[in-house]
Every structure is written in C-alpha cells, then in structure tokens.
C-alpha cells in the first residue's frame, strides 16, 4: 500500500511582534503619523521602517512621544531598543 506524506509549513507574511516585553504599548494605532510609546524599561533608540525595509525615521533621544510627518499611508515597523533588546511593533498610518 502506498501512502503519501505531507509536511505542512506555515510561511507567515505578517510581522512577528516581540513577546518578551509585553509592557510596551504603541498608540494610537492606526495613526496619522504621530504616536506614543509607553514602556516601563525606558527607550534607548527608535527606528521606523517602511514595508520595503527602508528606514524612514531614527531617534536616539530617550522620549516617548514621536511626531513624524514623513509617513505616507501604509504599514510600518517600529524597532525599539530598550535594555539592549530589540523590540518590534507594527504601526499603521492612515
């Protein structure tokens, strides 16, 4: 008897957000380009990338409110450096 075996592989197309630090909130989301980051451990650096991987914003200032007017509507990835860890959050700009 011949049997067919299949291996199911899940290739995700979404953005895997960090789950190590669950005390990070990015709001409002969706946004018009201005957003806040609430984090207990403090922010060392913030970078924002468009969906193609191009960096569109970088800040080394330890602050929690960011107003960025260069965004076009779309999906962006926020890279937050905190306590020498990289945390990724998705941001939708309308």
PyMOL Python script that loads the backbone (N, CA, C, O; Angstrom):
from pymol import cmd

cmd.read_pdbstr("""\
ATOM      1  N   UNK A   1       0.834  -1.167   0.000  1.00  0.00           N
ATOM      2  CA  UNK A   1       0.000   0.000   0.000  1.00  0.00           C
ATOM      3  C   UNK A   1       0.886   1.238   0.000  1.00  0.00           C
ATOM      4  O   UNK A   1       1.825   1.333   0.790  1.00  0.00           O
ATOM      5  N   UNK A   2       0.594   2.172  -0.868  1.00  0.00           N
ATOM      6  CA  UNK A   2       1.369   3.396  -0.993  1.00  0.00           C
ATOM      7  C   UNK A   2       0.693   4.495  -0.173  1.00  0.00           C
ATOM      8  O   UNK A   2      -0.516   4.703  -0.278  1.00  0.00           O
ATOM      9  N   UNK A   3       1.487   5.196   0.647  1.00  0.00           N
ATOM     10  CA  UNK A   3       0.938   6.313   1.431  1.00  0.00           C
ATOM     11  C   UNK A   3       1.660   7.590   1.049  1.00  0.00           C
ATOM     12  O   UNK A   3       2.854   7.587   0.748  1.00  0.00           O
ATOM     13  N   UNK A   4       0.940   8.639   1.067  1.00  0.00           N
ATOM     14  CA  UNK A   4       1.511   9.947   0.779  1.00  0.00           C
ATOM     15  C   UNK A   4       1.690  10.699   2.089  1.00  0.00           C
ATOM     16  O   UNK A   4       0.777  10.763   2.913  1.00  0.00           O
ATOM     17  N   UNK A   5       2.853  11.255   2.267  1.00  0.00           N
ATOM     18  CA  UNK A   5       3.130  12.039   3.464  1.00  0.00           C
ATOM     19  C   UNK A   5       3.325  13.483   3.045  1.00  0.00           C
ATOM     20  O   UNK A   5       3.999  13.769   2.055  1.00  0.00           O
ATOM     21  N   UNK A   6       2.742  14.373   3.793  1.00  0.00           N
ATOM     22  CA  UNK A   6       2.871  15.790   3.528  1.00  0.00           C
ATOM     23  C   UNK A   6       3.356  16.485   4.784  1.00  0.00           C
ATOM     24  O   UNK A   6       2.966  16.135   5.898  1.00  0.00           O
ATOM     25  N   UNK A   7       4.198  17.458   4.589  1.00  0.00           N
ATOM     26  CA  UNK A   7       4.657  18.282   5.697  1.00  0.00           C
ATOM     27  C   UNK A   7       4.067  19.669   5.495  1.00  0.00           C
ATOM     28  O   UNK A   7       4.279  20.295   4.456  1.00  0.00           O
ATOM     29  N   UNK A   8       3.335  20.144   6.475  1.00  0.00           N
ATOM     30  CA  UNK A   8       2.720  21.465   6.389  1.00  0.00           C
ATOM     31  C   UNK A   8       3.681  22.479   6.974  1.00  0.00           C
ATOM     32  O   UNK A   8       4.131  22.345   8.112  1.00  0.00           O
ATOM     33  N   UNK A   9       3.989  23.487   6.188  1.00  0.00           N
ATOM     34  CA  UNK A   9       4.897  24.541   6.621  1.00  0.00           C
ATOM     35  C   UNK A   9       4.131  25.854   6.562  1.00  0.00           C
ATOM     36  O   UNK A   9       3.492  26.163   5.556  1.00  0.00           O
ATOM     37  N   UNK A  10       4.196  26.611   7.625  1.00  0.00           N
ATOM     38  CA  UNK A  10       3.498  27.887   7.684  1.00  0.00           C
ATOM     39  C   UNK A  10       4.481  29.006   7.381  1.00  0.00           C
ATOM     40  O   UNK A  10       5.375  29.290   8.179  1.00  0.00           O
ATOM     41  N   UNK A  11       4.316  29.635   6.238  1.00  0.00           N
ATOM     42  CA  UNK A  11       5.120  30.789   5.867  1.00  0.00           C
ATOM     43  C   UNK A  11       4.279  32.032   6.128  1.00  0.00           C
ATOM     44  O   UNK A  11       3.411  32.377   5.326  1.00  0.00           O
ATOM     45  N   UNK A  12       4.527  32.685   7.216  1.00  0.00           N
ATOM     46  CA  UNK A  12       3.755  33.866   7.571  1.00  0.00           C
ATOM     47  C   UNK A  12       4.192  35.074   6.774  1.00  0.00           C
ATOM     48  O   UNK A  12       5.362  35.220   6.422  1.00  0.00           O
ATOM     49  N   UNK A  13       3.255  35.916   6.503  1.00  0.00           N
ATOM     50  CA  UNK A  13       3.568  37.151   5.797  1.00  0.00           C
ATOM     51  C   UNK A  13       3.411  38.357   6.700  1.00  0.00           C
ATOM     52  O   UNK A  13       3.643  39.490   6.277  1.00  0.00           O
ATOM     53  N   UNK A  14       3.020  38.122   7.937  1.00  0.00           N
ATOM     54  CA  UNK A  14       2.838  39.220   8.876  1.00  0.00           C
ATOM     55  C   UNK A  14       4.128  39.569   9.575  1.00  0.00           C
ATOM     56  O   UNK A  14       5.193  39.042   9.252  1.00  0.00           O
ATOM     57  N   UNK A  15       4.019  40.461  10.535  1.00  0.00           N
ATOM     58  CA  UNK A  15       5.165  40.905  11.313  1.00  0.00           C
ATOM     59  C   UNK A  15       5.074  40.255  12.677  1.00  0.00           C
ATOM     60  O   UNK A  15       4.088  40.435  13.391  1.00  0.00           O
ATOM     61  N   UNK A  16       6.091  39.502  13.040  1.00  0.00           N
ATOM     62  CA  UNK A  16       6.120  38.867  14.335  1.00  0.00           C
ATOM     63  C   UNK A  16       6.548  39.895  15.368  1.00  0.00           C
ATOM     64  O   UNK A  16       7.693  40.346  15.387  1.00  0.00           O
ATOM     65  N   UNK A  17       5.606  40.253  16.221  1.00  0.00           N
ATOM     66  CA  UNK A  17       5.919  41.253  17.232  1.00  0.00           C
ATOM     67  C   UNK A  17       6.558  40.569  18.427  1.00  0.00           C
ATOM     68  O   UNK A  17       6.261  39.415  18.734  1.00  0.00           O
ATOM     69  N   UNK A  18       7.431  41.292  19.088  1.00  0.00           N
ATOM     70  CA  UNK A  18       8.138  40.746  20.230  1.00  0.00           C
ATOM     71  C   UNK A  18       7.171  40.456  21.359  1.00  0.00           C
ATOM     72  O   UNK A  18       6.257  41.236  21.628  1.00  0.00           O
ATOM     73  N   UNK A  19       7.383  39.326  22.015  1.00  0.00           N
ATOM     74  CA  UNK A  19       6.535  38.972  23.139  1.00  0.00           C
ATOM     75  C   UNK A  19       7.328  38.910  24.434  1.00  0.00           C
ATOM     76  O   UNK A  19       6.758  38.645  25.492  1.00  0.00           O
ATOM     77  N   UNK A  20       8.623  39.147  24.369  1.00  0.00           N
ATOM     78  CA  UNK A  20       9.441  39.112  25.582  1.00  0.00           C
ATOM     79  C   UNK A  20       9.041  40.215  26.548  1.00  0.00           C
ATOM     80  O   UNK A  20       8.924  39.987  27.753  1.00  0.00           O
ATOM     81  N   UNK A  21       8.834  41.406  26.014  1.00  0.00           N
ATOM     82  CA  UNK A  21       8.447  42.536  26.839  1.00  0.00           C
ATOM     83  C   UNK A  21       7.021  42.923  26.476  1.00  0.00           C
ATOM     84  O   UNK A  21       6.786  43.582  25.463  1.00  0.00           O
ATOM     85  N   UNK A  22       6.081  42.513  27.301  1.00  0.00           N
ATOM     86  CA  UNK A  22       4.686  42.766  26.984  1.00  0.00           C
ATOM     87  C   UNK A  22       4.206  44.094  27.550  1.00  0.00           C
ATOM     88  O   UNK A  22       3.036  44.442  27.393  1.00  0.00           O
ATOM     89  N   UNK A  23       5.080  44.833  28.198  1.00  0.00           N
ATOM     90  CA  UNK A  23       4.679  46.094  28.793  1.00  0.00           C
ATOM     91  C   UNK A  23       4.957  47.272  27.867  1.00  0.00           C
ATOM     92  O   UNK A  23       5.218  48.377  28.342  1.00  0.00           O
ATOM     93  N   UNK A  24       4.905  47.058  26.568  1.00  0.00           N
ATOM     94  CA  UNK A  24       5.130  48.116  25.578  1.00  0.00           C
ATOM     95  C   UNK A  24       3.821  48.357  24.836  1.00  0.00           C
ATOM     96  O   UNK A  24       3.206  47.433  24.304  1.00  0.00           O
ATOM     97  N   UNK A  25       3.413  49.621  24.815  1.00  0.00           N
ATOM     98  CA  UNK A  25       2.183  49.979  24.112  1.00  0.00           C
ATOM     99  C   UNK A  25       2.511  51.089  23.126  1.00  0.00           C
ATOM    100  O   UNK A  25       3.095  52.108  23.495  1.00  0.00           O
ATOM    101  N   UNK A  26       2.128  50.884  21.862  1.00  0.00           N
ATOM    102  CA  UNK A  26       2.263  51.908  20.827  1.00  0.00           C
ATOM    103  C   UNK A  26       0.846  52.364  20.489  1.00  0.00           C
ATOM    104  O   UNK A  26       0.013  51.554  20.082  1.00  0.00           O
ATOM    105  N   UNK A  27       0.571  53.649  20.654  1.00  0.00           N
ATOM    106  CA  UNK A  27      -0.776  54.166  20.404  1.00  0.00           C
ATOM    107  C   UNK A  27      -0.697  55.607  19.933  1.00  0.00           C
ATOM    108  O   UNK A  27       0.313  56.259  20.198  1.00  0.00           O
ATOM    109  N   UNK A  28      -1.692  56.140  19.257  1.00  0.00           N
ATOM    110  CA  UNK A  28      -2.806  55.391  18.673  1.00  0.00           C
ATOM    111  C   UNK A  28      -2.322  54.579  17.480  1.00  0.00           C
ATOM    112  O   UNK A  28      -1.346  54.935  16.820  1.00  0.00           O
ATOM    113  N   UNK A  29      -2.994  53.526  17.227  1.00  0.00           N
ATOM    114  CA  UNK A  29      -2.631  52.648  16.127  1.00  0.00           C
ATOM    115  C   UNK A  29      -3.903  52.039  15.564  1.00  0.00           C
ATOM    116  O   UNK A  29      -4.461  51.136  16.187  1.00  0.00           O
ATOM    117  N   UNK A  30      -4.385  52.490  14.418  1.00  0.00           N
ATOM    118  CA  UNK A  30      -3.724  53.295  13.395  1.00  0.00           C
ATOM    119  C   UNK A  30      -3.567  54.755  13.814  1.00  0.00           C
ATOM    120  O   UNK A  30      -4.231  55.243  14.728  1.00  0.00           O
ATOM    121  N   UNK A  31      -2.652  55.436  13.102  1.00  0.00           N
ATOM    122  CA  UNK A  31      -2.318  56.817  13.418  1.00  0.00           C
ATOM    123  C   UNK A  31      -2.201  57.638  12.143  1.00  0.00           C
ATOM    124  O   UNK A  31      -2.211  57.099  11.037  1.00  0.00           O
ATOM    125  N   UNK A  32      -2.090  58.951  12.314  1.00  0.00           N
ATOM    126  CA  UNK A  32      -1.871  59.831  11.165  1.00  0.00           C
ATOM    127  C   UNK A  32      -0.404  60.220  11.048  1.00  0.00           C
ATOM    128  O   UNK A  32      -0.059  61.082  10.240  1.00  0.00           O
ATOM    129  N   UNK A  33       0.469  59.595  11.845  1.00  0.00           N
ATOM    130  CA  UNK A  33       1.903  59.875  11.803  1.00  0.00           C
ATOM    131  C   UNK A  33       2.462  60.270  13.152  1.00  0.00           C
ATOM    132  O   UNK A  33       3.680  60.295  13.329  1.00  0.00           O
ATOM    133  N   UNK A  34       1.599  60.580  14.108  1.00  0.00           N
ATOM    134  CA  UNK A  34       2.037  60.908  15.461  1.00  0.00           C
ATOM    135  C   UNK A  34       1.657  59.757  16.369  1.00  0.00           C
ATOM    136  O   UNK A  34       0.505  59.323  16.376  1.00  0.00           O
ATOM    137  N   UNK A  35       2.624  59.254  17.144  1.00  0.00           N
ATOM    138  CA  UNK A  35       2.329  58.115  18.001  1.00  0.00           C
ATOM    139  C   UNK A  35       3.112  58.209  19.297  1.00  0.00           C
ATOM    140  O   UNK A  35       4.096  58.942  19.394  1.00  0.00           O
ATOM    141  N   UNK A  36       2.665  57.466  20.282  1.00  0.00           N
ATOM    142  CA  UNK A  36       3.308  57.399  21.588  1.00  0.00           C
ATOM    143  C   UNK A  36       3.773  55.979  21.842  1.00  0.00           C
ATOM    144  O   UNK A  36       3.175  55.017  21.359  1.00  0.00           O
ATOM    145  N   UNK A  37       4.843  55.863  22.603  1.00  0.00           N
ATOM    146  CA  UNK A  37       5.329  54.552  23.049  1.00  0.00           C
ATOM    147  C   UNK A  37       5.383  54.587  24.565  1.00  0.00           C
ATOM    148  O   UNK A  37       6.100  55.399  25.149  1.00  0.00           O
ATOM    149  N   UNK A  38       4.636  53.719  25.191  1.00  0.00           N
ATOM    150  CA  UNK A  38       4.709  53.574  26.643  1.00  0.00           C
ATOM    151  C   UNK A  38       5.500  52.312  26.956  1.00  0.00           C
ATOM    152  O   UNK A  38       5.140  51.214  26.532  1.00  0.00           O
ATOM    153  N   UNK A  39       6.576  52.487  27.701  1.00  0.00           N
ATOM    154  CA  UNK A  39       7.448  51.370  28.049  1.00  0.00           C
ATOM    155  C   UNK A  39       8.011  51.616  29.438  1.00  0.00           C
ATOM    156  O   UNK A  39       8.427  52.728  29.763  1.00  0.00           O
ATOM    157  N   UNK A  40       8.020  50.586  30.243  1.00  0.00           N
ATOM    158  CA  UNK A  40       8.479  50.703  31.624  1.00  0.00           C
ATOM    159  C   UNK A  40       9.994  50.820  31.696  1.00  0.00           C
ATOM    160  O   UNK A  40      10.517  51.575  32.515  1.00  0.00           O
ATOM    161  N   UNK A  41      10.698  50.089  30.859  1.00  0.00           N
ATOM    162  CA  UNK A  41      12.152  49.968  30.966  1.00  0.00           C
ATOM    163  C   UNK A  41      12.929  51.121  30.343  1.00  0.00           C
ATOM    164  O   UNK A  41      14.149  51.177  30.492  1.00  0.00           O
ATOM    165  N   UNK A  42      12.266  52.041  29.651  1.00  0.00           N
ATOM    166  CA  UNK A  42      12.964  53.159  29.023  1.00  0.00           C
ATOM    167  C   UNK A  42      13.390  52.844  27.608  1.00  0.00           C
ATOM    168  O   UNK A  42      13.681  51.696  27.270  1.00  0.00           O
ATOM    169  N   UNK A  43      13.422  53.874  26.787  1.00  0.00           N
ATOM    170  CA  UNK A  43      13.754  53.744  25.372  1.00  0.00           C
ATOM    171  C   UNK A  43      15.154  54.290  25.134  1.00  0.00           C
ATOM    172  O   UNK A  43      15.465  55.408  25.544  1.00  0.00           O
ATOM    173  N   UNK A  44      15.991  53.510  24.477  1.00  0.00           N
ATOM    174  CA  UNK A  44      17.325  53.961  24.103  1.00  0.00           C
ATOM    175  C   UNK A  44      17.335  54.514  22.684  1.00  0.00           C
ATOM    176  O   UNK A  44      17.987  55.522  22.411  1.00  0.00           O
ATOM    177  N   UNK A  45      16.609  53.854  21.777  1.00  0.00           N
ATOM    178  CA  UNK A  45      16.604  54.267  20.374  1.00  0.00           C
ATOM    179  C   UNK A  45      15.318  53.768  19.721  1.00  0.00           C
ATOM    180  O   UNK A  45      14.793  52.713  20.078  1.00  0.00           O
ATOM    181  N   UNK A  46      14.819  54.544  18.759  1.00  0.00           N
ATOM    182  CA  UNK A  46      13.643  54.150  17.984  1.00  0.00           C
ATOM    183  C   UNK A  46      13.969  54.322  16.510  1.00  0.00           C
ATOM    184  O   UNK A  46      14.481  55.361  16.093  1.00  0.00           O
ATOM    185  N   UNK A  47      13.669  53.298  15.728  1.00  0.00           N
ATOM    186  CA  UNK A  47      13.792  53.370  14.267  1.00  0.00           C
ATOM    187  C   UNK A  47      12.450  52.937  13.686  1.00  0.00           C
ATOM    188  O   UNK A  47      11.778  52.058  14.225  1.00  0.00           O
ATOM    189  N   UNK A  48      12.073  53.567  12.579  1.00  0.00           N
ATOM    190  CA  UNK A  48      10.844  53.206  11.888  1.00  0.00           C
ATOM    191  C   UNK A  48      11.195  52.850  10.455  1.00  0.00           C
ATOM    192  O   UNK A  48      11.910  53.584   9.773  1.00  0.00           O
ATOM    193  N   UNK A  49      10.675  51.698  10.006  1.00  0.00           N
ATOM    194  CA  UNK A  49      10.947  51.192   8.662  1.00  0.00           C
ATOM    195  C   UNK A  49       9.645  51.067   7.895  1.00  0.00           C
ATOM    196  O   UNK A  49       8.611  50.719   8.464  1.00  0.00           O
ATOM    197  N   UNK A  50       9.699  51.353   6.588  1.00  0.00           N
ATOM    198  CA  UNK A  50       8.521  51.100   5.762  1.00  0.00           C
ATOM    199  C   UNK A  50       8.475  49.613   5.432  1.00  0.00           C
ATOM    200  O   UNK A  50       9.361  48.849   5.816  1.00  0.00           O
ATOM    201  N   UNK A  51       7.443  49.223   4.727  1.00  0.00           N
ATOM    202  CA  UNK A  51       7.218  47.801   4.464  1.00  0.00           C
ATOM    203  C   UNK A  51       8.300  47.196   3.562  1.00  0.00           C
ATOM    204  O   UNK A  51       8.449  45.976   3.507  1.00  0.00           O
ATOM    205  N   UNK A  52       9.057  48.054   2.852  1.00  0.00           N
ATOM    206  CA  UNK A  52      10.140  47.572   1.999  1.00  0.00           C
ATOM    207  C   UNK A  52      11.471  47.479   2.746  1.00  0.00           C
ATOM    208  O   UNK A  52      12.473  47.047   2.176  1.00  0.00           O
ATOM    209  N   UNK A  53      11.483  47.883   4.022  1.00  0.00           N
ATOM    210  CA  UNK A  53      12.697  47.811   4.811  1.00  0.00           C
ATOM    211  C   UNK A  53      13.525  49.079   4.818  1.00  0.00           C
ATOM    212  O   UNK A  53      14.620  49.096   5.380  1.00  0.00           O
ATOM    213  N   UNK A  54      13.027  50.137   4.206  1.00  0.00           N
ATOM    214  CA  UNK A  54      13.751  51.416   4.200  1.00  0.00           C
ATOM    215  C   UNK A  54      13.513  52.145   5.521  1.00  0.00           C
ATOM    216  O   UNK A  54      12.371  52.289   5.956  1.00  0.00           O
ATOM    217  N   UNK A  55      14.580  52.600   6.153  1.00  0.00           N
ATOM    218  CA  UNK A  55      14.433  53.348   7.388  1.00  0.00           C
ATOM    219  C   UNK A  55      13.935  54.748   7.056  1.00  0.00           C
ATOM    220  O   UNK A  55      14.550  55.463   6.264  1.00  0.00           O
ATOM    221  N   UNK A  56      12.806  55.139   7.673  1.00  0.00           N
ATOM    222  CA  UNK A  56      12.221  56.445   7.393  1.00  0.00           C
ATOM    223  C   UNK A  56      12.325  57.388   8.585  1.00  0.00           C
ATOM    224  O   UNK A  56      12.027  58.577   8.464  1.00  0.00           O
ATOM    225  N   UNK A  57      12.744  56.868   9.732  1.00  0.00           N
ATOM    226  CA  UNK A  57      12.877  57.702  10.919  1.00  0.00           C
ATOM    227  C   UNK A  57      13.827  57.025  11.903  1.00  0.00           C
ATOM    228  O   UNK A  57      13.836  55.802  12.038  1.00  0.00           O
ATOM    229  N   UNK A  58      14.628  57.847  12.588  1.00  0.00           N
ATOM    230  CA  UNK A  58      15.509  57.333  13.640  1.00  0.00           C
ATOM    231  C   UNK A  58      15.629  58.397  14.727  1.00  0.00           C
ATOM    232  O   UNK A  58      15.799  59.581  14.434  1.00  0.00           O
ATOM    233  N   UNK A  59      15.539  57.969  15.969  1.00  0.00           N
ATOM    234  CA  UNK A  59      15.703  58.882  17.096  1.00  0.00           C
ATOM    235  C   UNK A  59      16.496  58.184  18.181  1.00  0.00           C
ATOM    236  O   UNK A  59      16.165  57.070  18.588  1.00  0.00           O
ATOM    237  N   UNK A  60      17.545  58.845  18.647  1.00  0.00           N
ATOM    238  CA  UNK A  60      18.325  58.333  19.756  1.00  0.00           C
ATOM    239  C   UNK A  60      17.966  59.014  21.062  1.00  0.00           C
ATOM    240  O   UNK A  60      18.577  58.759  22.100  1.00  0.00           O
ATOM    241  N   UNK A  61      16.947  59.900  20.996  1.00  0.00           N
ATOM    242  CA  UNK A  61      16.524  60.613  22.185  1.00  0.00           C
ATOM    243  C   UNK A  61      15.638  59.723  23.049  1.00  0.00           C
ATOM    244  O   UNK A  61      14.748  59.047  22.532  1.00  0.00           O
ATOM    245  N   UNK A  62      15.870  59.717  24.346  1.00  0.00           N
ATOM    246  CA  UNK A  62      15.016  58.914  25.237  1.00  0.00           C
ATOM    247  C   UNK A  62      13.707  59.638  25.530  1.00  0.00           C
ATOM    248  O   UNK A  62      13.568  60.284  26.569  1.00  0.00           O
ATOM    249  N   UNK A  63      12.755  59.529  24.619  1.00  0.00           N
ATOM    250  CA  UNK A  63      11.445  60.135  24.818  1.00  0.00           C
ATOM    251  C   UNK A  63      10.367  59.141  24.427  1.00  0.00           C
ATOM    252  O   UNK A  63      10.666  58.085  23.871  1.00  0.00           O
ATOM    253  N   UNK A  64       9.119  59.471  24.715  1.00  0.00           N
ATOM    254  CA  UNK A  64       8.049  58.512  24.448  1.00  0.00           C
ATOM    255  C   UNK A  64       7.028  59.013  23.439  1.00  0.00           C
ATOM    256  O   UNK A  64       6.179  58.232  23.008  1.00  0.00           O
ATOM    257  N   UNK A  65       7.072  60.291  23.038  1.00  0.00           N
ATOM    258  CA  UNK A  65       6.122  60.820  22.075  1.00  0.00           C
ATOM    259  C   UNK A  65       6.875  61.193  20.803  1.00  0.00           C
ATOM    260  O   UNK A  65       7.871  61.915  20.848  1.00  0.00           O
ATOM    261  N   UNK A  66       6.389  60.694  19.676  1.00  0.00           N
ATOM    262  CA  UNK A  66       7.059  60.933  18.404  1.00  0.00           C
ATOM    263  C   UNK A  66       6.056  61.481  17.402  1.00  0.00           C
ATOM    264  O   UNK A  66       4.993  60.893  17.201  1.00  0.00           O
ATOM    265  N   UNK A  67       6.384  62.597  16.777  1.00  0.00           N
ATOM    266  CA  UNK A  67       5.556  63.165  15.720  1.00  0.00           C
ATOM    267  C   UNK A  67       6.381  63.164  14.445  1.00  0.00           C
ATOM    268  O   UNK A  67       7.389  63.861  14.338  1.00  0.00           O
ATOM    269  N   UNK A  68       5.939  62.376  13.491  1.00  0.00           N
ATOM    270  CA  UNK A  68       6.684  62.193  12.258  1.00  0.00           C
ATOM    271  C   UNK A  68       5.761  62.530  11.099  1.00  0.00           C
ATOM    272  O   UNK A  68       4.700  61.923  10.952  1.00  0.00           O
ATOM    273  N   UNK A  69       6.151  63.479  10.287  1.00  0.00           N
ATOM    274  CA  UNK A  69       5.302  63.922   9.186  1.00  0.00           C
ATOM    275  C   UNK A  69       5.720  63.374   7.833  1.00  0.00           C
ATOM    276  O   UNK A  69       5.161  63.778   6.814  1.00  0.00           O
ATOM    277  N   UNK A  70       6.690  62.461   7.795  1.00  0.00           N
ATOM    278  CA  UNK A  70       7.164  61.956   6.506  1.00  0.00           C
ATOM    279  C   UNK A  70       6.416  60.716   6.046  1.00  0.00           C
ATOM    280  O   UNK A  70       6.669  60.209   4.953  1.00  0.00           O
ATOM    281  N   UNK A  71       5.505  60.227   6.860  1.00  0.00           N
ATOM    282  CA  UNK A  71       4.816  58.993   6.519  1.00  0.00           C
ATOM    283  C   UNK A  71       3.791  59.179   5.415  1.00  0.00           C
ATOM    284  O   UNK A  71       3.071  60.176   5.354  1.00  0.00           O
ATOM    285  N   UNK A  72       3.757  58.193   4.559  1.00  0.00           N
ATOM    286  CA  UNK A  72       2.662  58.031   3.621  1.00  0.00           C
ATOM    287  C   UNK A  72       1.798  56.927   4.206  1.00  0.00           C
ATOM    288  O   UNK A  72       2.309  56.085   4.943  1.00  0.00           O
ATOM    289  N   UNK A  73       0.517  56.903   3.904  1.00  0.00           N
ATOM    290  CA  UNK A  73      -0.324  55.831   4.438  1.00  0.00           C
ATOM    291  C   UNK A  73       0.257  54.460   4.108  1.00  0.00           C
ATOM    292  O   UNK A  73       0.709  54.216   2.990  1.00  0.00           O
ATOM    293  N   UNK A  74       0.237  53.579   5.092  1.00  0.00           N
ATOM    294  CA  UNK A  74       0.761  52.228   4.898  1.00  0.00           C
ATOM    295  C   UNK A  74       1.117  51.579   6.209  1.00  0.00           C
ATOM    296  O   UNK A  74       0.765  52.074   7.279  1.00  0.00           O
ATOM    297  N   UNK A  75       1.817  50.468   6.121  1.00  0.00           N
ATOM    298  CA  UNK A  75       2.230  49.696   7.293  1.00  0.00           C
ATOM    299  C   UNK A  75       3.714  49.917   7.525  1.00  0.00           C
ATOM    300  O   UNK A  75       4.517  49.848   6.594  1.00  0.00           O
ATOM    301  N   UNK A  76       4.067  50.181   8.759  1.00  0.00           N
ATOM    302  CA  UNK A  76       5.448  50.442   9.150  1.00  0.00           C
ATOM    303  C   UNK A  76       5.820  49.534  10.307  1.00  0.00           C
ATOM    304  O   UNK A  76       4.951  49.022  11.012  1.00  0.00           O
ATOM    305  N   UNK A  77       7.112  49.340  10.497  1.00  0.00           N
ATOM    306  CA  UNK A  77       7.629  48.546  11.607  1.00  0.00           C
ATOM    307  C   UNK A  77       8.459  49.468  12.491  1.00  0.00           C
ATOM    308  O   UNK A  77       9.372  50.148  12.021  1.00  0.00           O
ATOM    309  N   UNK A  78       8.127  49.479  13.777  1.00  0.00           N
ATOM    310  CA  UNK A  78       8.883  50.265  14.742  1.00  0.00           C
ATOM    311  C   UNK A  78       9.870  49.334  15.430  1.00  0.00           C
ATOM    312  O   UNK A  78       9.482  48.291  15.957  1.00  0.00           O
ATOM    313  N   UNK A  79      11.143  49.708  15.426  1.00  0.00           N
ATOM    314  CA  UNK A  79      12.182  48.956  16.130  1.00  0.00           C
ATOM    315  C   UNK A  79      12.568  49.780  17.358  1.00  0.00           C
ATOM    316  O   UNK A  79      13.083  50.891  17.232  1.00  0.00           O
ATOM    317  N   UNK A  80      12.318  49.233  18.528  1.00  0.00           N
ATOM    318  CA  UNK A  80      12.604  49.922  19.781  1.00  0.00           C
ATOM    319  C   UNK A  80      13.776  49.217  20.446  1.00  0.00           C
ATOM    320  O   UNK A  80      13.757  47.997  20.610  1.00  0.00           O
ATOM    321  N   UNK A  81      14.794  49.976  20.829  1.00  0.00           N
ATOM    322  CA  UNK A  81      15.903  49.425  21.596  1.00  0.00           C
ATOM    323  C   UNK A  81      15.701  49.823  23.045  1.00  0.00           C
ATOM    324  O   UNK A  81      15.611  51.006  23.374  1.00  0.00           O
ATOM    325  N   UNK A  82      15.629  48.809  23.915  1.00  0.00           N
ATOM    326  CA  UNK A  82      15.429  49.038  25.337  1.00  0.00           C
ATOM    327  C   UNK A  82      16.168  47.956  26.105  1.00  0.00           C
ATOM    328  O   UNK A  82      15.985  46.767  25.839  1.00  0.00           O
ATOM    329  N   UNK A  83      16.996  48.357  27.049  1.00  0.00           N
ATOM    330  CA  UNK A  83      17.789  47.392  27.832  1.00  0.00           C
ATOM    331  C   UNK A  83      18.561  46.439  26.938  1.00  0.00           C
ATOM    332  O   UNK A  83      18.619  45.239  27.208  1.00  0.00           O
ATOM    333  N   UNK A  84      19.158  46.968  25.869  1.00  0.00           N
ATOM    334  CA  UNK A  84      19.946  46.182  24.912  1.00  0.00           C
ATOM    335  C   UNK A  84      19.142  45.077  24.247  1.00  0.00           C
ATOM    336  O   UNK A  84      19.710  44.075  23.811  1.00  0.00           O
ATOM    337  N   UNK A  85      17.828  45.245  24.164  1.00  0.00           N
ATOM    338  CA  UNK A  85      16.965  44.307  23.454  1.00  0.00           C
ATOM    339  C   UNK A  85      16.279  45.046  22.323  1.00  0.00           C
ATOM    340  O   UNK A  85      15.977  46.233  22.441  1.00  0.00           O
ATOM    341  N   UNK A  86      16.033  44.348  21.229  1.00  0.00           N
ATOM    342  CA  UNK A  86      15.287  44.912  20.115  1.00  0.00           C
ATOM    343  C   UNK A  86      13.848  44.428  20.197  1.00  0.00           C
ATOM    344  O   UNK A  86      13.586  43.230  20.304  1.00  0.00           O
ATOM    345  N   UNK A  87      12.928  45.367  20.145  1.00  0.00           N
ATOM    346  CA  UNK A  87      11.507  45.054  20.200  1.00  0.00           C
ATOM    347  C   UNK A  87      10.891  45.609  18.930  1.00  0.00           C
ATOM    348  O   UNK A  87      11.202  46.729  18.526  1.00  0.00           O
ATOM    349  N   UNK A  88      10.008  44.824  18.289  1.00  0.00           N
ATOM    350  CA  UNK A  88       9.386  45.240  17.046  1.00  0.00           C
ATOM    351  C   UNK A  88       7.886  45.360  17.242  1.00  0.00           C
ATOM    352  O   UNK A  88       7.244  44.481  17.818  1.00  0.00           O
ATOM    353  N   UNK A  89       7.335  46.475  16.747  1.00  0.00           N
ATOM    354  CA  UNK A  89       5.898  46.699  16.785  1.00  0.00           C
ATOM    355  C   UNK A  89       5.446  47.161  15.420  1.00  0.00           C
ATOM    356  O   UNK A  89       6.178  47.854  14.713  1.00  0.00           O
ATOM    357  N   UNK A  90       4.231  46.775  15.049  1.00  0.00           N
ATOM    358  CA  UNK A  90       3.657  47.195  13.776  1.00  0.00           C
ATOM    359  C   UNK A  90       2.909  48.509  13.992  1.00  0.00           C
ATOM    360  O   UNK A  90       2.254  48.691  15.018  1.00  0.00           O
ATOM    361  N   UNK A  91       3.007  49.428  13.021  1.00  0.00           N
ATOM    362  CA  UNK A  91       2.314  50.704  13.081  1.00  0.00           C
ATOM    363  C   UNK A  91       1.593  50.917  11.743  1.00  0.00           C
ATOM    364  O   UNK A  91       2.195  50.787  10.677  1.00  0.00           O
ATOM    365  N   UNK A  92       0.314  51.242  11.813  1.00  0.00           N
ATOM    366  CA  UNK A  92      -0.469  51.513  10.621  1.00  0.00           C
ATOM    367  C   UNK A  92      -0.716  53.008  10.532  1.00  0.00           C
ATOM    368  O   UNK A  92      -1.252  53.610  11.463  1.00  0.00           O
ATOM    369  N   UNK A  93      -0.327  53.610   9.409  1.00  0.00           N
ATOM    370  CA  UNK A  93      -0.510  55.039   9.182  1.00  0.00           C
ATOM    371  C   UNK A  93      -1.621  55.210   8.150  1.00  0.00           C
ATOM    372  O   UNK A  93      -1.577  54.628   7.066  1.00  0.00           O
ATOM    373  N   UNK A  94      -2.619  56.023   8.509  1.00  0.00           N
ATOM    374  CA  UNK A  94      -3.768  56.234   7.602  1.00  0.00           C
ATOM    375  C   UNK A  94      -3.727  57.639   7.025  1.00  0.00           C
ATOM    376  O   UNK A  94      -4.602  58.011   6.243  1.00  0.00           O
TER     377      UNK A  94
END
""", "prot")
cmd.dss("prot")
cmd.show_as("cartoon", "prot")
cmd.util.cbc("prot")
cmd.orient("prot")
